Amino acid sequence: MLGIPLSREFYERPPLVCARELIGCELFWRGCRGRIVETEAYAEFGDEACHTFLRKTARDFIAGHPPGAAYVYQNYGIHWLLNVLVKSREGNGFVLIRAVEPTHGLEEMSKRRGLESARDLCSGPGKLTVAFGVGRNEHGFDLCHDPARTFYCRSGQVEVQTDVRIGISKAAHLPWRFLERDSLFLSRKPIGTSPRTGSVS
């Protein structure tokens, strides 16, 4: 059973807090479903890897949308990536959904991805958007508006591991990547020299 959809208040916190606490939550999208096992945080200010560092459109997006809005962009002109906007007095930014453990709708996801391995269906930010059918039309979509396209609260405790962000050339040293410890569905194993762990419930 699905739990409770995440409220607007969940996203009214800094990027690092939301990125960590999204681990173990569920992504539900038009019947397909999975547990979030990997995220990355991006800060509006002082983060060279964030779109806001160079793109006025990203800064305008933050100013013009509520926390909980989907920020969907095309990476290298190929893959659509799903992010969620978070806003707080302590700082604004985005949380990138990097990997999901698929749990329901695997047949539909497999058709979209053209493969059968559940382990590989959503083991990357571009893979999961294809599997879930997330694209450019969801850019700006309010994830707090429709229970058929949103995130749901986690059930139970999960052990979260902190690592450095990957796939970027700037600010790559920041430990702003969050993983479900020992998950088989990650986009990449931890690569940091001294990753930190901790449980959240």
C-alpha positions in Angstrom: 0.0 0.0 0.0 1.0 3.5 -0.7 1.6 5.7 2.3 0.9 9.4 2.6 1.9 11.9 -0.1 4.7 14.2 0.9 3.3 17.6 1.9 4.4 21.0 0.8 6.1 21.5 4.1 8.5 18.6 3.4 10.0 20.7 0.6 10.2 23.8 2.6 13.7 22.8 3.9 17.2 23.1 2.6 18.4 20.9 -0.3 20.7 18.7 1.8 18.0 18.0 4.3 15.4 17.1 1.7 17.9 15.1 -0.4 18.7 12.9 2.6 15.1 12.5 3.7 13.9 11.5 0.3 15.9 8.3 0.5 13.4 5.5 1.2 10.4 7.6 0.0 8.4 6.3 -2.9 8.1 7.8 -6.4 4.6 7.1 -7.8 3.9 8.1 -11.4 0.8 7.0 -13.2 0.8 3.5 -11.8 4.5 2.9 -11.8 6.2 2.9 -8.4 9.6 2.6 -6.7 11.7 3.4 -3.7 14.2 6.3 -4.0 17.7 4.9 -3.2 19.9 7.7 -4.5 19.6 11.6 -4.6 21.9 14.6 -5.0 21.5 18.1 -3.5 22.2 21.3 -5.4 22.2 24.7 -3.8 21.0 27.9 -5.4 24.0 30.0 -4.2 27.7 29.0 -3.9 27.3 25.8 -5.8 29.0 25.9 -9.2 27.4 22.6 -10.2 23.9 24.0 -9.8 22.1 25.4 -12.9 21.5 28.7 -11.0 25.3 29.4 -11.0 25.1 30.2 -14.8 21.5 30.0 -15.9 19.1 32.9 -15.3 16.2 30.6 -16.3 17.0 28.4 -13.3 17.0 31.4 -11.0 13.7 32.5 -12.5 12.3 29.0 -12.0 13.1 29.1 -8.3 11.5 32.6 -7.9 8.4 31.7 -9.9 7.5 28.2 -8.5 6.5 26.8 -5.1 8.6 24.3 -3.2 7.6 20.8 -4.5 7.6 21.8 -8.2 9.3 19.4 -10.6 12.4 20.8 -12.3 12.9 18.7 -15.4 15.7 19.3 -17.8 17.5 17.5 -20.7 21.0 16.4 -19.9 23.5 16.6 -22.9 20.5 16.8 -25.2 19.6 13.1 -24.5 18.1 12.3 -21.1 15.4 14.1 -19.1 16.3 14.3 -15.5 13.8 14.7 -12.6 14.5 17.2 -9.8 12.3 18.7 -7.2 12.5 22.3 -6.1 13.1 23.0 -2.4 12.9 26.4 -0.7 13.6 27.5 2.8 15.0 30.4 4.9 18.2 28.5 5.1 18.6 28.2 1.4 16.9 27.1 -1.9 17.9 24.6 -4.5 17.1 21.3 -6.2 17.2 17.6 -5.3 18.0 15.3 -8.3 16.4 11.9 -8.2 19.4 9.7 -9.2 18.1 6.1 -8.8 15.0 4.2 -7.8 14.3 0.6 -6.8 11.3 -0.3 -9.0 8.5 -2.1 -7.1 5.3 -1.9 -9.2 4.6 -1.5 -12.9 7.8 -3.3 -13.9 6.2 -4.6 -17.1 5.4 -1.1 -18.3 8.8 0.1 -17.2 10.5 -2.7 -19.0 8.7 -1.9 -22.2 9.8 1.7 -22.0 13.4 0.8 -21.3 13.6 -2.2 -23.6 15.0 -4.5 -21.1 13.9 -6.9 -18.4 16.5 -6.6 -15.6 14.7 -4.8 -12.6 18.1 -4.0 -11.2 19.0 -1.9 -14.3 15.6 -0.3 -15.0 16.1 2.8 -12.9 19.7 2.8 -11.9 20.4 6.3 -13.1 18.6 9.6 -13.4 18.1 9.3 -17.2 17.1 5.6 -16.9 14.4 6.2 -14.3 12.7 9.0 -16.2 12.4 6.8 -19.3 11.1 3.9 -17.1 8.5 6.1 -15.4 7.6 8.1 -18.5 8.7 11.5 -17.1 9.5 14.1 -19.7 9.6 17.8 -20.7 5.8 18.2 -20.1 6.4 17.7 -16.4 8.7 20.7 -16.1 7.1 23.0 -13.5 4.5 20.4 -12.5 3.4 20.8 -8.9 4.2 17.5 -7.2 1.9 18.4 -4.3 -1.1 18.6 -6.6 -1.7 15.2 -8.0 -1.5 12.0 -6.0 -0.9 10.0 -9.2 2.4 11.9 -9.9 4.2 12.6 -6.6 6.4 11.3 -3.8 5.1 9.3 -0.9 6.4 9.1 2.7 8.8 6.2 3.5 7.6 3.4 5.7 10.1 2.4 8.3 13.8 3.2 8.9 16.5 3.4 6.2 20.2 3.7 6.6 21.6 6.6 4.5 25.2 6.9 3.3 26.7 10.2 2.2 29.1 10.4 -0.8 30.4 12.9 -3.3 28.3 13.9 -6.3 29.1 12.3 -9.6 28.8 13.2 -13.3 29.9 16.8 -12.7 33.2 18.6 -13.2 32.7 21.5 -10.7 32.1 21.3 -7.0 32.5 17.5 -7.3 34.2 17.3 -3.9 31.0 18.2 -2.0 29.5 15.2 -0.1 26.0 16.0 -1.3 25.1 12.6 -2.8 22.8 10.4 -0.6 22.4 6.7 -1.0 20.5 3.9 0.7 23.3 1.8 2.1 24.0 -1.5 0.4 21.2 -1.0 -2.2 21.6 -3.0 -5.4 19.8 -0.4 -7.4 22.3 2.6 -7.2 23.6 4.3 -10.3 27.1 3.9 -9.0 28.7 2.5 -5.9 30.0 5.0 -3.3 33.3 6.5 -4.5 34.1 9.0 -1.6 37.1 8.4 0.6 35.3 8.5 3.9 31.5 8.4 3.3 29.3 9.0 6.4 26.3 7.0 7.4 23.2 7.5 9.5 19.7 6.2 9.8 16.5 8.2 9.2 13.0 7.1 9.9 
